Structure formats: structure tokens, C-alpha cells
Amino acid sequence: MWIELAMPTYLSNVSDRESQTAWVSKLTKSYYQDDQQAKLMHLQAEVDSLLQQLENLKHQRLAETNQKEE
């Protein structure tokens, strides 16, 4: 049996992503072997890290834009 998970590719903030990660983690435990779960968790951690970096850059650019306007 194959279950397709429909997931958005972009979330507005890191806390939404963390909630989605927890949800995916629960679902995948019964569908993937241990080695596949480990790879998936590693990829999820990498995505979380990249999203955090992106959010930090966004805040940094907003701060720089606000300073230029003052």
C-alpha cells in the first residue's frame, strides 16, 4: 500500500516547519525502514537549518533597509 503525503513546499516560518516535521516524523515511523528514516531525518534537519538561515537573512535585510530609510 502506498500513501502519498501532500505537503506544502514553503512554509511561512520556522515554527510551522517544526510542526510539520513532527507530523511527518510520526507518519513516517511506520512506513520507512530505519536507514531510510535516518536519511529523511537528516534531510529534514538540513531543510530546517536552511530555512532558519533564510529567515535570518530576511530579518537582516529588513533591518538594513530600515536603517537606510532613517
Residue pairs with C-beta under 8 A, 6 or more apart in sequence:
3 31
5 24
5 27
7 20
7 24
8 20
11 17
11 20
11 51
13 55
14 48
14 51
14 52
14 55
17 47
17 48
17 51
18 48
21 44
21 48
24 40
24 44
25 41
25 44
28 37
28 40
29 37
32 40
